[in-house]
Amino acid sequence: MESARNCPLFGGAFSAILPPGAIDVSDLRPVPDNQEVFCHPVTDQSLIVELLELQAHVRGEAAARYHFEDVGGVQGARAVHVLSVQPLCLEDLSLRGCCQDAWLLSGKQQVAKENQQVAKDVTLHQALLRLPQYQTDLLLTFNQPPSNSRSLGPENLSCPPWSLGNFEQLVTSLTLHDPNIFGPQ
């Protein structure tokens, strides 16, 4: 089985440790320039790293909830439910030097996949890292749809489903190498 690996993001401006088997979705379909998206090779799990405009009108826990609800709106969620919001310890982050505020939110959104009528409860874990000196909110999302029992047969055990620990490693390892990605300061 492939192990976790340090991977360049946004053309090398950032790097982070990705979980085993992560597939770069941009190799499969177009992805917006402000996103890096990775999918699990067997399950429907995905990881998204997004560079977003700083939402200065919301602060603290409210900022984490704002982005969670915004993602739900973009995905056409029929319902959104926040399970927990906790501050992240800045000392644990590779970005601690430029991150002013960090939050971890867990919640559920009822979302129907493209071309499907039935909505399913998807568990989302989001880390919001606020970089006000760059006018940026960094949003990392771990999507955990309900497990698909057919895809987890014995032949697919070479890459087990990702865990919250894999997501936390992505969040804590995210490193900025080139601040020019944010444009002139």
C-alpha positions in Angstrom: 0.0 0.0 0.0 1.2 3.5 -0.8 2.1 5.5 2.3 1.2 9.1 3.1 3.3 11.6 1.0 4.3 15.2 1.1 2.8 16.8 -2.0 3.2 20.2 -3.6 -0.1 22.2 -3.9 -1.0 25.3 -6.0 2.1 24.9 -8.2 4.4 24.4 -5.2 3.3 27.6 -3.3 2.1 25.2 -0.6 2.8 21.6 0.4 1.0 19.1 2.7 1.0 15.5 3.6 -1.7 13.6 1.7 -3.1 10.3 2.9 -2.3 7.1 1.1 -3.8 6.6 -2.4 -4.9 10.2 -2.8 -5.8 10.9 -6.5 -5.4 14.4 -7.9 -8.9 15.1 -9.3 -7.4 17.7 -11.7 -6.0 14.7 -13.6 -9.7 13.6 -14.1 -11.7 16.8 -14.6 -11.3 20.6 -14.5 -10.8 22.0 -10.9 -11.0 25.8 -10.1 -7.7 27.5 -9.8 -8.3 28.3 -6.1 -8.8 24.6 -5.2 -6.8 21.4 -4.9 -9.1 18.4 -4.8 -8.1 14.8 -4.1 -10.3 11.6 -4.0 -9.9 8.2 -2.4 -9.2 5.5 -5.0 -12.0 3.2 -3.6 -14.4 5.1 -1.4 -16.3 8.3 -2.3 -14.2 10.3 0.2 -12.5 13.5 -0.9 -10.2 16.2 0.4 -10.4 19.8 -0.8 -8.0 22.7 -0.1 -9.4 26.1 -1.0 -8.0 29.6 -1.1 -10.9 31.9 -0.4 -11.3 35.6 0.1 -11.1 36.6 3.8 -14.6 37.0 5.2 -13.7 39.7 7.7 -17.3 40.3 8.6 -17.4 37.0 10.6 -15.0 36.1 13.4 -14.1 33.1 15.5 -16.5 30.2 15.6 -19.0 32.1 13.4 -16.4 32.2 10.6 -16.2 28.4 10.6 -20.0 28.1 10.6 -20.2 30.7 7.8 -18.0 28.7 5.5 -19.7 25.4 6.3 -23.1 26.9 5.5 -21.7 28.5 2.3 -20.4 25.1 1.1 -23.8 23.6 1.8 -25.4 26.3 -0.3 -23.0 25.8 -3.2 -23.6 22.0 -3.1 -27.4 22.5 -2.9 -27.6 20.8 0.5 -31.2 20.2 1.6 -30.1 20.4 5.2 -27.0 21.4 7.1 -26.2 20.5 10.7 -23.2 21.5 12.7 -22.1 18.8 15.2 -19.1 20.6 16.8 -16.8 23.6 16.4 -13.5 23.7 18.2 -10.5 26.0 18.0 -7.3 24.5 16.6 -4.1 25.0 18.5 -1.9 27.3 16.4 1.2 25.8 17.8 0.3 22.4 16.1 0.1 24.0 12.6 3.0 24.4 10.2 1.3 27.7 9.2 1.4 29.0 12.8 3.6 31.9 11.7 1.0 33.4 9.4 -2.3 31.9 10.7 -4.1 34.2 13.1 -7.1 32.0 13.9 -7.9 28.3 13.2 -11.1 26.2 13.7 -12.2 22.6 13.2 -15.8 22.1 12.4 -17.6 18.7 12.0 -21.1 18.5 10.6 -23.5 16.8 8.3 -25.1 18.0 5.0 -27.9 16.3 3.1 -26.7 16.4 -0.5 -27.8 14.6 -3.7 -25.0 13.7 -6.1 -25.2 15.0 -9.7 -28.1 13.5 -11.6 -29.5 11.8 -8.5 -32.8 12.6 -6.7 -32.0 10.9 -3.4 -30.0 13.1 -0.9 -27.6 11.4 1.4 -26.1 12.5 4.7 -22.5 13.4 4.1 -20.2 14.0 7.1 -17.9 16.9 6.6 -14.9 18.0 8.6 -13.6 21.4 7.8 -10.5 23.3 9.1 -10.6 27.0 8.6 -7.2 28.7 8.8 -7.4 32.5 8.7 -4.6 34.5 7.1 -5.7 38.1 7.3 -2.3 39.5 6.2 -3.0 37.8 2.9 -6.7 38.6 2.9 -7.3 34.8 2.7 -9.4 32.2 4.4 -7.8 28.7 3.8 -10.6 26.1 4.0 -9.7 22.4 4.1 -12.6 20.0 3.8 -12.8 16.2 4.3 -16.0 14.7 2.8 -17.1 11.4 4.2 -20.2 10.2 2.3 -22.0 7.1 3.7 -19.8 4.0 3.0 -20.5 2.2 -0.1 -20.5 -1.5 1.0 -19.7 -2.9 -2.5 -16.5 -0.8 -2.8 -15.0 -2.1 0.4 -14.7 -5.8 -0.6 -11.6 -7.8 0.2 -10.1 -7.0 -3.1 -10.0 -3.3 -2.1 -8.5 -3.5 1.3 -5.1 -2.4 -0.1 -6.3 1.2 0.5 -8.5 1.5 3.6 -10.8 4.5 4.0 -9.2 7.7 5.2 -9.6 8.7 8.8 -10.0 11.9 10.7 -6.3 11.4 11.7 -5.4 11.6 7.9 -7.3 14.9 7.7 -5.6 16.3 10.8 -2.2 15.4 9.3 -3.1 17.3 6.1 -4.2 20.3 8.2 -1.2 20.4 10.5 1.4 19.7 7.7 0.1 22.4 5.3 3.1 24.7 4.7 3.4 28.0 2.8 6.5 28.1 0.5 5.7 31.1 -1.7 3.6 34.0 -0.4 3.5 35.4 -3.9 0.5 33.1 -4.6 -1.5 35.8 -2.8 -0.4 38.5 -5.2 1.3 41.8 -4.3 1.0 42.7 -0.6 
